[in-house]
Amino acid sequence: MQPNRSYLFTPGNHPRRVEKAFTTGADAVILDLEDAVAVAEKVATRAIVVAALKNARSCRGYVRVNSIDTQYCFDDLEEVVGPWLDGIMLPKVERAADLQAVDWMLTNLERRHGLPIGSVDLLPIIETALGHSNARSIAASSERLKRLSFGGGDYTRDLNIQWTFGEEELSAVRAEVVLASRLANIEAPIDTVFIHIKEPEHFDRSAQKGREFGFQGKLCIHPDQVAAANRAFTPSEAETVWARKIISSFEAAEAQGLASIQVDGYFVDYPIVEKAQRIVDVYDSVMRNG
């Protein structure tokens, strides 16, 4: 299990930013070929991101290719996929067929490079009304798919929604992306970016809101957001100690034939123990990979 608390975007055509991104403590860095790269530079940027991914690095490296309905997507994939790559982020996914087509391309590119089939992660972004509507079929569309992500920028543009600090307008889509992930029996998803770079308190609230909804991490657009995302999605030491107490107390009770107990006035049964175990698993994963 690898922590997925923070995914940091950086423009693929800025070598210095790329180099810095891999030193921020993010769990994964996403080198962008899409929105952050001007049309005139998209083709040349492919070679730049491949060169960057071949360098020594301390975290996973993804590439956000251009969407499947553009002239760039196929060539993006053909050039950037190789043993240097951990994953592909696919933007504006709206149908299961979008993901299946890219999955097919990745399988053939893995064969070309002698890579294990399925070794390249495929991380789609749900960021349009149609993607929201089809989230459940998208989540269940590919065995390669481990988790979804949600993008609030294009989503609010597509629906002409005012994106407020409180983000109540994102509640329905956040809930649907989490539900779709659970129904497909994949990992909890990754929450949207927060575009107000100079508003750290509001970023903290956005990250906390994402965790409350059931997300396991957050997309970041600035290095300063990484530490805050990591904090928000890492169980605290006190929270973990409490979770371990619940688990150990329940195990002792279960050995005596009891399946519902109280721990310091807190009702505990199997669902509560399962949630406690998730907290411990996440904390231990962060400590191992820290």
NORJOFEN-V429924 format. One record per helix or strand of 2 or more residues. SS is the DSSP state (H for helix, E for strand). FROM is the first residue (numbers start at 1). TO is the last residue. If there is no record, write none. Layout:
# NORJOFEN-V429924
[[SS:FROM:TO] [SS:FROM:TO]]
This chain:
# NORJOFEN-V429924
[[E:6:11] [H:15:21] [E:28:32] [H:39:54] [E:60:65] [H:73:80] [E:87:90] [H:96:113] [E:121:126] [H:129:133] [H:135:139] [E:149:150] [H:152:158] [H:168:183] [E:190:191] [H:200:213] [E:217:220] [H:224:232] [H:237:254] [E:261:263] [E:266:268] [H:270:289]]
